[in-house]
């Protein structure tokens, strides 16, 4: 049982997302993919993109 917003493996975060973004996410999520999995993948991809962009500058 989780005891708070942070444990050994993960941390819970919250964000408000525009309705149109949530709808678009629902349209492109893979079958069987959870919203959490989609968001983690999206964040990881954005981190890598920004790191590549930062190393070019």
Secondary structure by P-SEA (a helix, b strand, c coil): cccccccccbbbbbbbbcaaaaaaaaacccccccaaaaaaaaaaaaaaaaaaaaaac
